[in-house]
């Protein structure tokens, strides 16, 4: 069979598309107006975007504190290009380390309450590189079953490259975590990894229960705070949210959410971070983060420290939306944050729901397998500190109007 046969089938045969986890093939979905991916945005103003000249209210962005258009942030990026140019043209190991990178790593370590931090070129690379780097043969990784794809792939890489073993526990279920840890031999080194804020459900990992269990069984604990930074714990993440930052061993974060840029970092004890620096292949063999992106994150840290009301604002908006959606009968799962899923449970119905909202001028995201389990197929909505009260009113008005047009809700 020719290697590309499956590619042709994916675009023409629904059965092939279903084999790869899609309810129908992309061309059929496009013909039905049910293809919600790769939509080109012509212009963006944070809470509003323009597509084919039409304005949409954006509730599908991770721009939680609304900094992508902040004047100080944009000016910092522009000034960095003036001073350093557009790229470092090399890896951090060679010619790609700027004084800006070192400054950002120092700032990030302090911000998340750690000794040291290391900046990667993408958030995905942080997990893909750090997890295999810190593990060794016969070590054991234990993760929540609903962690981000980058953690899943980092664990896979650790298994293939290092001979690491992996175990999984029921989503946000500390009792099941203890069952798993109790069943393991005491000798191997262990690392438990969670999403601090789960990227699809918007619920928060139960650190007050999870961390004592890790300590009881001698396991180190890592929190992926990609969706927690800028949102909970005064913006400083899950450990600060629970007053347990000193008990967290490793913190991962990304820049493509609250920090209005691209890239990511790992933070923890100096020796551990330095070890990752020396052995994380995606860090070693990728070009370093461009100066404009680094300067953007530094400016975002300044703004978050100077304008803490942004963090309160996004959480106030999210609390209002969660309360009203539940009152309308929508199933929003266990959301506790600005990530609010509209759980539908059927892939085609989720696509139909997306179309209804899109035609009403509301831009949402559709989450289908493999990013979620089939029964959790949903619209993934998320909110920003810069949404106005009038925009939130309009969003909720649309939710009320469309509730009966598609089979959504609890």
C-alpha positions, 0 to 999 in steps of 0.5 A, spaced: 500 500 500 502 506 498 504 511 504 499 516 502 493 512 500 490 514 507 491 521 506 487 521 500 482 516 504 481 521 510 479 527 505 474 522 501 472 517 505 468 518 512 470 511 514 477 513 514 476 519 517 472 515 523 478 511 524 482 517 525 477 519 530 473 524 526 466 524 525 466 525 518 471 527 513 474 534 512 471 536 505 464 533 507 464 537 514 466 543 510 460 542 505 456 542 511 459 548 514 461 544 520 469 545 519 471 549 525 478 549 524 484 553 521 479 559 520 483 565 518 482 571 522 483 578 518 484 582 524 484 581 532 482 586 537 483 581 543 475 580 545 473 581 538 476 578 531 474 579 524 473 574 519 470 575 512 469 582 514 464 580 520 465 581 527 465 576 532 466 576 540 472 571 541 470 566 547 475 561 544 482 564 546 487 563 552 488 570 552 486 570 559 488 577 562 488 580 555 495 582 554 496 581 547 494 588 545 497 592 551 501 598 549 506 596 554 507 589 551 507 591 544 512 597 545 517 592 549 516 587 543 518 592 538 523 595 542 527 588 542 527 587 535 530 594 534 535 592 539 536 585 538 533 583 531 528 578 529 532 572 531 537 569 535 539 564 529 542 559 534 540 554 540 541 556 547 547 552 547 551 556 542 550 563 540 542 563 542 543 566 549 541 573 550 541 577 557 534 577 556 533 570 556 537 570 563 533 576 566 526 572 564 529 566 567 530 570 574 524 573 573 520 567 572 523 563 578 521 568 583 514 569 580 513 562 581 517 561 588 522 557 585 530 557 585 531 557 578 527 557 571 529 555 564 526 558 558 524 553 552 522 555 545 515 553 545 510 550 551 510 543 548 517 543 548 518 544 555 514 537 557 517 534 551 524 535 553 524 536 561 520 529 562 525 525 559 531 529 561 529 528 568 527 521 568 532 514 568 531 507 566 526 504 571 523 510 574 516 511 574 511 517 572 504 517 574 499 522 571 492 524 571 488 521 565 486 528 563 493 531 562 495 535 556 498 532 550 504 535 551 505 531 557 502 525 554 508 525 549 513 527 554 511 521 558 511 517 551 518 519 549 521 518 556 518 510 555 522 510 548 528 513 550 529 512 557 526 505 559 521 509 564 515 506 566 508 510 566 502 509 570 495 513 570 490 515 575 483 517 575 481 524 573 483 528 579 482 523 584 487 523 589 484 516 592 486 513 586 492 516 585 494 513 592 492 506 590 497 507 584 502 509 588 501 504 594 501 498 588 508 500 586 515 498 589 518 503 593 525 503 590 524 506 583 524 514 583 517 517 582 514 523 579 507 525 579 504 530 574 498 534 573 495 539 570 494 545 575 488 547 571 485 542 566 485 545 559 479 542 557 475 542 563 477 548 567 477 544 573 483 545 578 488 539 581 486 537 588 493 539 590 492 539 598 490 532 597 495 530 592 501 533 595 501 529 601 500 523 598 506 524 593 510 525 600 508 519 603 510 515 597 516 519 596 514 521 589 516 528 586 510 532 584 510 537 578 504 541 576 503 544 569 501 551 570 500 553 563 492 555 564 493 557 571 499 562 571 495 569 570 489 566 573 489 563 580 494 564 586 494 571 584 496 569 577 502 565 580 499 559 579 496 552 582 501 552 588 500 559 590 492 558 589 493 553 595 498 556 599 503 550 597 508 553 593 513 550 597 511 543 596 511 543 589 517 540 586 517 542 579 512 548 575 511 548 568 508 554 564 507 557 557 507 564 554 502 563 549 496 564 554 496 569 559 503 572 557 501 574 550 507 570 547 510 564 545 514 559 549 515 556 555 519 554 561 520 549 567 522 551 574 524 548 580 531 546 584 537 549 581 540 542 580 534 539 577 533 545 572 541 545 570 540 538 569 534 539 564 538 544 561 544 539 559 539 533 557 533 536 554 533 535 547 528 539 544 531 545 548 538 543 546 537 542 538 532 548 537 533 555 536 532 559 542 526 564 543 526 570 539 528 577 543 521 580 541 517 574 545 522 574 551 521 582 551 513 580 551 513 576 557 518 580 561 513 586 560 507 582 561 510 580 568 511 587 569 503 589 567 501 583 572 505 586 578 502 593 576 495 591 574 493 585 579 486 587 578 486 584 571 486 577 575 480 579 579 476 581 573 477 575 569 475 571 575 469 575 576 467 574 569 468 567 569 464 566 576 458 570 573 458 566 566 459 559 570 453 561 574 448 563 569 450 557 564 448 552 570 442 556 571 440 555 564 441 548 564 448 547 560 452 542 562 459 545 564 462 540 568 467 541 574 469 548 571 472 553 576 476 557 572 475 562 566 475 555 561 468 553 561 466 547 557 459 546 554 459 539 554 455 535 549 457 528 548 456 527 541 461 529 536 457 531 530 452 535 535 458 539 538 460 541 530 452 543 529 453 547 536 459 550 534 455 552 527 449 555 531 454 560 535 458 562 529 452 564 525 450 568 532 457 572 532 460 568 537 467 565 536 468 558 540 472 552 540 470 545 538 474 540 543 473 533 540 477 526 541 483 525 542 483 532 545 477 529 550 474 523 551 468 522 546 463 523 551 466 529 553 465 532 546 464 540 547 465 547 546 471 549 549 469 557 551 474 561 555 474 568 557 478 574 558 479 580 563 478 585 557 471 582 556 466 588 557 460 587 561 456 589 554 460 583 551 458 578 557 451 580 556 451 579 549 454 572 550 449 570 555 444 572 551 446 568 545 447 562 550 439 563 552 437 564 545 440 558 542 439 553 548 433 549 544 436 549 537 441 544 538 441 538 543 446 541 549 445 542 556 445 537 562 
